[in-house]
Amino acid sequence: MGASVESRKGVGRVVDRKREPVEPLLRIEDYIASFRERFPSLDPTMQPWRLTADLARFIEQLIVSLDPSHFRNSAGVFVHKEAIIEPGATIKPPAIISAASFVAATAYLRGGVFLDRGVTIGSGCELKSTIVFDSSTLAHLNFVGDSIIGSDVNLEAGVVVANHFNERPEQEITLHVGGQSIRTSVMKFGALIGDHSRVGANAVLSPGTVLRPKTVVARLKLVDQGAP
């Protein structure tokens, strides 16, 4: 009859092998060229929302591989000796701040944050459970939650990368990519922003935004890829 009973996470379900859809695959390396080189221990097919959801644990694993002669450890926050953290910035563990990065006064980093080499975080920015790849700049007064930001990305002042639909009864994040809808089963995910993208001042990226490399978002723009 073409159907069988399988167990998934301990729960029995009926599967029609002829009709079961193949889950769409979103590869981070298609958006961020250095992803596999920077994190060789990660499964290259890992979905971005899975990575951000477990980012604190992943950063704790990365910390073990750091060269202690190059990093200062302050209660689980590892800062490269060539990075600059201004007085008044708050960084909660676990976190890794790589060489030549700059974190301005009044910035607030929490929930597991990884800054690659040469990243700039301006004053008044809040980052939560986020990876920022090399040479990217987040100007002042940004909020970025549960996101992965590629190399050479610039977010102008006041950009918000929202990570949660608090106004909807159905709060699961669904991505809309290439005409496909990808359900994530997570309640919090911000954006996957491709290399060399530019996001203008006071723009808002709705939860689940995916930007191809070299995307330009105009100032004051609302990006809601799930809108009808």
C-alpha positions in Angstrom: 0.0 0.0 0.0 3.1 2.3 0.1 2.6 3.3 3.7 4.4 2.3 6.8 4.7 3.3 10.5 7.9 5.0 11.5 9.1 6.5 14.7 10.3 10.1 14.8 11.6 11.4 18.2 9.7 8.5 19.8 6.4 9.4 18.3 4.8 6.9 15.9 3.6 8.4 12.6 2.2 7.1 9.3 4.5 7.8 6.3 3.4 7.6 2.7 6.7 7.0 1.1 5.4 7.9 -2.4 4.1 11.3 -1.2 6.3 12.4 1.6 7.9 15.7 0.6 11.6 16.3 0.8 12.4 19.1 3.2 13.8 22.1 1.4 17.4 22.7 2.2 18.8 26.1 2.9 22.6 26.1 2.8 24.4 28.8 4.8 27.4 28.6 2.6 25.3 29.7 -0.4 24.9 33.0 1.4 28.2 33.2 3.3 31.1 32.0 1.3 33.5 31.6 4.3 31.1 29.6 6.5 32.6 26.2 5.9 36.1 27.4 6.2 35.4 29.3 9.4 33.5 26.5 11.1 34.9 23.2 9.6 33.5 21.2 12.5 29.9 22.1 11.7 27.7 20.1 9.5 27.6 22.2 6.3 23.9 21.3 5.9 22.9 22.7 9.3 20.0 25.0 9.0 20.6 28.5 10.2 17.8 28.5 12.8 19.2 25.4 14.4 22.6 27.0 14.7 21.3 30.2 16.3 19.1 28.2 18.7 22.1 26.2 19.9 24.7 29.0 19.5 25.7 29.3 23.1 26.7 25.6 23.3 28.5 25.8 20.0 30.5 28.9 21.1 31.5 27.0 24.3 32.9 24.2 22.1 34.8 26.7 20.0 36.3 28.3 23.0 38.2 25.0 23.7 40.1 25.4 20.4 41.2 29.0 21.0 44.9 29.8 21.4 45.1 31.1 25.0 48.1 33.2 24.2 46.0 35.3 21.8 42.8 35.7 23.9 41.9 37.2 27.2 39.3 35.2 29.2 36.9 37.2 31.4 34.4 34.8 32.9 33.6 33.0 29.6 34.0 36.1 27.4 37.1 35.5 25.2 38.5 38.7 23.6 41.4 38.7 21.2 44.3 40.8 22.3 44.0 42.9 19.1 40.3 43.6 19.7 39.0 46.8 21.4 36.1 46.8 23.9 35.3 50.2 25.1 34.4 50.8 28.7 30.6 50.6 29.2 30.0 47.8 26.8 28.3 44.7 28.2 29.2 41.3 26.9 27.6 38.2 28.6 29.2 34.8 28.2 29.7 32.8 26.2 31.2 35.1 23.6 34.2 35.2 21.3 35.5 38.6 20.0 38.1 38.1 17.3 41.1 40.1 16.3 40.7 43.7 15.0 37.1 43.8 16.2 35.6 46.8 17.9 32.7 47.0 20.4 31.6 50.5 21.4 30.5 51.7 24.7 26.8 50.9 25.6 26.7 47.9 23.2 25.0 44.9 24.7 25.9 41.3 23.6 24.1 38.3 25.1 22.8 34.8 24.5 26.0 33.6 22.7 27.7 36.0 20.3 30.6 35.3 17.9 32.3 38.2 16.2 34.7 37.3 13.4 37.8 39.3 12.5 37.4 43.0 11.9 33.8 43.4 13.0 32.6 46.7 14.3 29.6 47.0 16.7 28.5 50.6 17.3 27.2 52.2 20.5 23.7 51.2 21.7 23.6 48.0 19.6 22.1 44.9 21.1 23.0 41.5 19.7 21.4 38.3 20.9 22.5 34.8 19.8 24.2 36.1 16.7 27.2 35.3 14.4 28.7 38.3 12.6 31.3 37.3 9.9 34.5 39.2 9.1 34.7 42.9 8.2 31.0 43.6 8.8 29.8 46.8 10.5 26.7 47.3 12.7 26.2 51.1 13.3 24.7 52.5 16.5 21.3 51.6 17.8 20.8 48.3 16.0 19.0 45.3 17.4 19.9 41.9 15.9 18.4 38.8 17.4 19.1 35.1 16.6 20.8 35.8 13.3 23.7 35.0 11.0 25.3 38.0 9.3 27.7 37.5 6.4 31.1 39.1 5.6 31.3 42.8 4.6 27.8 43.5 5.6 26.8 47.0 6.7 23.8 47.8 8.8 23.2 51.5 9.1 21.9 53.2 12.3 18.6 52.1 13.8 18.3 48.8 11.8 16.1 46.2 13.6 16.4 42.5 12.8 13.4 41.2 14.6 13.4 37.6 15.9 9.9 37.0 17.2 6.3 37.5 16.1 4.7 38.6 19.3 1.6 39.9 17.5 0.6 36.5 15.9 -1.3 33.6 17.4 0.9 31.3 15.3 4.5 32.2 16.3 6.5 29.5 14.6 9.0 31.1 12.2 8.4 30.2 8.5 11.0 31.2 5.9 9.9 32.0 2.3 12.8 31.3 -0.1 12.7 30.7 -3.8 9.0 30.2 -3.9 9.2 27.6 -1.1 7.9 27.9 2.5 10.2 26.3 5.1 8.8 25.7 8.5 11.5 25.9 11.2 9.7 24.7 14.4 11.4 27.5 16.3 9.7 30.6 17.8 12.8 32.8 17.4 14.9 33.4 14.3 15.9 36.7 12.9 17.7 36.7 9.6 20.3 35.1 7.3 22.1 38.0 5.6 24.4 37.2 2.7 27.9 38.6 2.1 28.3 42.2 1.0 24.7 43.2 1.7 23.7 46.7 2.8 20.7 47.6 5.0 19.7 51.2 5.2 19.0 53.3 8.3 15.9 52.4 10.3 15.0 49.5 8.1 13.2 46.5 9.8 13.8 42.9 8.8 10.9 40.7 9.9 11.6 37.4 11.6 12.7 34.7 9.1 14.2 37.1 6.6 16.7 35.7 4.1 18.8 38.1 2.0 21.0 36.9 -0.9 24.6 38.2 -1.1 24.9 41.8 -2.3 21.3 42.6 -1.3 20.5 46.3 -0.8 17.6 47.3 1.6 16.5 50.9 1.3 16.3 53.2 4.4 13.0 52.9 6.3 12.2 49.7 4.4 10.1 46.9 6.0 11.2 43.5 4.7 8.4 40.9 5.3 9.0 38.0 3.0 5.9 36.2 4.3 3.5 39.1 3.5 0.8 38.3 0.9 
